[in-house]
Amino acid sequence: MSRRSILDVIEDIKKVLSKGDEMSVKRISEKVNSQWETTIKALEFMKKQGMVKERMNDQTERVERLFSLKA
């Protein structure tokens, strides 16, 4: 298995989130076929650049970070 560039992971995350849904880190990492640590790093970078927004899930008891693209 070859390593993927973090830029490739960011591009894949952008494609997945472009559908308009909020997704958890786990769900995003499954969709882009990446480890969750790499997904978190990519999402943190995208958040600093103003590409995504984050909110905490308040509908369940589980502490969960949800991400979506900024409009």
C-alpha positions in Angstrom: 0.0 0.0 0.0 1.5 3.3 -1.0 1.3 6.5 1.0 -1.0 9.3 -0.2 -0.1 12.9 -0.1 -1.9 15.0 2.5 -3.0 17.2 -0.4 -4.7 14.2 -2.0 -6.5 13.6 1.2 -7.6 17.2 1.4 -9.0 17.1 -2.2 -10.9 13.9 -1.4 -12.4 15.4 1.8 -13.5 18.5 -0.2 -15.2 16.2 -2.8 -17.0 14.2 0.0 -18.1 17.3 1.9 -19.2 19.1 -1.3 -22.5 17.1 -1.2 -23.6 19.4 1.6 -23.8 16.9 4.5 -22.2 17.3 7.9 -20.0 14.3 8.6 -18.0 13.1 11.6 -14.3 12.5 11.4 -14.9 8.7 11.4 -17.3 8.8 8.5 -15.1 11.2 6.5 -12.1 8.9 7.0 -14.1 5.9 5.9 -15.3 7.7 2.7 -11.8 8.9 1.7 -10.1 5.7 2.7 -7.7 7.4 5.1 -6.6 6.9 8.7 -8.5 9.0 11.1 -5.3 10.7 12.4 -4.5 11.9 8.9 -8.2 13.0 8.4 -8.1 15.1 11.6 -4.8 16.8 10.5 -6.3 17.6 7.1 -9.6 18.9 8.6 -7.7 21.1 11.1 -5.6 22.5 8.3 -8.8 23.2 6.2 -10.4 24.8 9.3 -7.5 27.2 9.7 -7.7 28.1 6.0 -11.4 28.8 6.4 -12.6 26.0 4.1 -14.6 24.0 6.6 -16.7 24.7 9.7 -17.0 22.6 12.7 -19.6 22.1 15.3 -20.2 19.7 18.2 -23.1 17.3 17.9 -25.8 18.3 20.4 -28.4 15.7 19.4 -26.8 12.7 20.9 -25.0 12.0 24.2 -21.8 11.1 22.3 -19.2 13.9 21.9 -18.8 14.1 18.2 -17.2 16.7 15.9 -19.1 17.4 12.7 -17.6 19.1 9.7 -19.1 20.7 6.6 -17.9 23.0 3.9 -18.3 26.8 4.4 -20.8 28.4 2.1 
